[in-house]
Amino acid sequence: MGRVDRHIKLLSWLRALFRVLILYIIGIILLLLVFTHYSKDLPSIEQLQKFDPELITRIYSSDGDVLDEFYTQRRVLVPLKKIPPAMIQAVISIEDSRFLSHWGVSVQDIFRALVKDVLTLSMQQGASTLTQQLARILYEKIGFEKTFSRKIKEFLTALQIERMYAKSEILEMYINSSYMGHGRYGIQSAAKRYFNKSSEELTPDECALLAGIIKHSGRFSPLRRPISAFQRRNLVLRRMMEHDFLTDEEFALYRNAPLQLMEPDPPAKIAPYFVEYVRQWLQKEDDKLGVDILRDGLSIYTTLDTRIQACADSALLKHLTFQQTVLNKRLLNNRKEIESILKDSTITLDQVQAMIRGEMPLNEQLRKSLIVQGALVAIEPTTGRILAMIGGRDFGESEFNRAVQAKRQPGSVFKPVVYATAIDNGFSVSTQLLNQPVVINMNDGTRWAPKNYDLSTGGNTTLREGLKRSLNLISVRIVQKLISPASVVETARRMHLTTRVPTVDAIALGSAEVIPIEITSAYGIFANHGVWVEPIAVTRIEDRYGNVIADYTPRQDLIFSEETAYLATNLLETVINEGTGRNARLRFGFKLTAAGKTGTTNDFTDAWFVGFTPRIVAGIWVGVDNPAVSLGDNESGARAALPAWAKFMREAYKVMKWKDKKFIQPPGVIEVEICKETKLLPSKYCPVETELFIKGTEPTEHCPIHREIQESKTIDRVIF
């Protein structure tokens, strides 16, 4: 009986063992099925091997300043060597004290959390290791919902991460990826936000504060809840002491330290129109490069110089304020003009006058008609680099970039294109035309008799004198007598003016619209010995690791010979030294070598000045967005644009410490003495002057007027 009992007991144990084994196998199979099921949506091996967090793309000026940042998550990646040891210790102490010993998950913490969740009938207890937290931060498929399925996904991904990365690499990724409140991701971005310092400069108490924020950025925000943040920081410091990362003395020192936050003031926007111009360009470029400018942490190096931009801002914006007072005064004294602006509007005249006086907010619909706007673009003519750009008086009020988007009539600023065409076709600058009235046949069949700005007329006038005084009649006669509208259009196209230029005589007076950056770049051709260089804003792009992924050099195109470019430049020097641009010298003190041209359109709706030196070409436009609104009587380019240009150039040279530099006269241009009156080779008795000629175009005939007097050898007889 004893044997039978023992045999029965043995069989019972065997059956029990077999059942346990079956259950164990079933459990493993179920567990494998569960893991297989939840593994479908987990990150791939390739994704796990590539740490690719979203980073800030930064736009840099040529002199090293950060112009702006593009991002969806504000994060700057820093290597582990730039993360203070105290930050690593603080994170481990408060988030995962067993991090250095576990293999991605902590079984002890899981059972502890499971027991508490069962007892409380909830899913409130967390048991995630630092690696599991990193898994759900980096991979969207895991998610943040407090569910069983998320825990399984997180568990499996953490195991894979631990297999692929060293503990130090996991710490680096975690500290760079964690959200630390107020739009900041990672230690570097948070250090700048809260303490205005880099990650390397953080003290242990500051590291403890940042580590404490990770658990709940809203509850422990030092800006919104400083008391909670203070208590949380001290808890982290206590844990650091308990894990022997801090001594008792250090803990006592740091726990009593106040929260010394240095919330930086938001930086002033530098060149917002230029930054937006670059952003729009990058959106077209990112498809070619296969990058995402909002997420890839690129470094964009631009051509803009903040020192020159500051000169531009000061000169133009102050001038626009003055021009606004001129416009306001005129409108307040001209009820009829206000009524014409208010056509089809429910706004009353009294309301508009109150807006002009600043007594009530300006109606957005009237902004186009009541605000004086302006544009400035400065370019290095030899490289095409855009050094400064202003697209309007206030980017916050209007993002329309007038420097690159506005199409306005240039008036006399277009005349150098006409004169350069004549010179390029073999006519000398001493060629004379009658300064007499002309009639222009317009496209609509009407006839137009233009006048000179000063209403003057005269006799034979040289091209030099015509451009110096900006004589409309001479410009029209050039098109009618020397060249043709078609040849001017062809020159404009060669000079890379892309707007429509009609083939009509009125082209001589700048009737066709131009874009400020294009006409400014066209003037750069004269400064650059006849070579057009494409304006560029970006020189190179680097990825997050500092590798250059794109370099940019501008296109170049030979437009004129050196000789033609120099003669056009020399004519424009005369404009500044003696002509319509002389106030740059006389009133505004810009004494250095320069050339340029004023521009004014009918009814004074557009005022221009475009000018250059061997170092820089700058164009300024001033006007009202609504081209039907005039700047005011006599608000010509010389009054409404030139002052800002001269002040800008004067200050830019001063700030950059540039020395004066002369335009280089090419060997193909010669100086010839000519008769002042006939512009031919002088005789012994001619009043003379020196003029420049391209070799082969100088006069060959002598003056027929001032001939040598032939004395009679016959003795005069006097009869009384």
C-alpha angles and dihedrals in degrees: 000000000000090000092050091050091050091048091049090048091050091051090048091053091047092050090047091048090047091050091048089049091050091048090047091051091046089048092051091047091048090046091050090048090050091048091045091050095050093041091068094080097038123114114277124245088256092054092049091050092053117068100198113159121174109265139187117268110216129206113212130196120227089256093054105262122134106244097184146329130236119202149134090206117027101231135142117195116227126180121245092255089065093051111092115242087234090063092053091047092048093050093048092046097052103029108032120358092179093050095115094051107038127079099232101299132052112224091189092056092044093056091044092052092043093055092049093047091051092048093048095036090230143103095233102114116092122211099171119139121218088260092053090050089051090051094058093041094055102036120055094196091070095057132190103261115126096241137129092245092054090051091053092049091046091048094051095044092049090055090052092047091052090051093052104037137049118239090252091054091049090052091049092051093045096050091046094048106041119108111242102181139266094057094306125131122189134007099285096053092044093048090055092046099049104026105017091232138103123265093255091061097055119122122220094258090051090049089051090052092052093045089051093053093060095076094058117356094190099047094045100037108143090207098051102025107025094164093054090044091051092051092046092050091052091050089055090048090051091051089049089054092047089054091049095249090120131035121232089255093051091048091052091049097049099039090060094047112110121236101267102193118177102195103194120227112249105266117249112257109256116209096340093180091053092047091052089047089054092046092053090047091050092052088062093042099048093071090056092048097039094234137126111227092200097052112022102076095236127175111223114196113201137189098238117116112210092208092057090042090055090054089050093049092049096046101042102035093050089048092050089054089055092047089051091059089051091052093044093052092050095047093048088056095045113065093170093059092050089050090053090052090050094053109139091007129120092213113108127232091243091054092051091050089051089051091051091050090049094244094124135020117281114254110241092226090059096048091091091057104036106040124081108224132189144187133207130183125177122192136182100237097208095052105022091234113156104230099179138004135186118178099180144338096275126017090194091061098038128014091188104122105217091184092067106013108038119096111203136161109262099203111191092356084081093056095087087064088057094046093046089053090054093048091046088055093057103267116137124228088245092062108127129219132176115266091216135124118285134187123229123203108220128212092251092057096258125125123233128197106198122200135207115264090246091042090238128146130186148150132285110346128186124232089247092055092043093056094039091057093032091234110189093199092058092048091052092048090052089059093043101040110023108029134355139253089251092058090051091050089050091051091049090053091049089051088057099249101155101187121099112277112189119218098242136119090250087071086084090069098048099259093150119085122249136186115241096233092049097050089045091051089047090058087052087067089069092049092047098055095262098312121123114214118195112244109247132187103186127053101180145349125218128193124232091278095053096257114144108239097172137019122192129207121173126247115252131204131184106231106163137014116259088252096055092045092050095049091049089049091049091052089051090049087059089053091058097038099044111357141061092318097052093108087075083072103031103042106018103038101233099148102163127107108288144145130202152133139238121224132198130172132207115297090010094274094140129037121188143177122179118176143153149195126199087272106042142015119204132183127194128191124186125185147104119283089236101070090205090070116084125216087225141273113316092003090139128162089269091059106028102037112015096068092059092046094050093047091047094050093045093052095041091055090047095048094045092043090228118172123223114274127190127225108255115242109219120227090248092067116077136186115236131184110233138173111272093223107036097026089224130117107297128246124215092276102040122117101240140208135174120248135179122242137176106243108270096028098073116113118271099186126080125237109273095199107058096051124167111269111243108219115216115240090205115101110240111237118216118210117203 
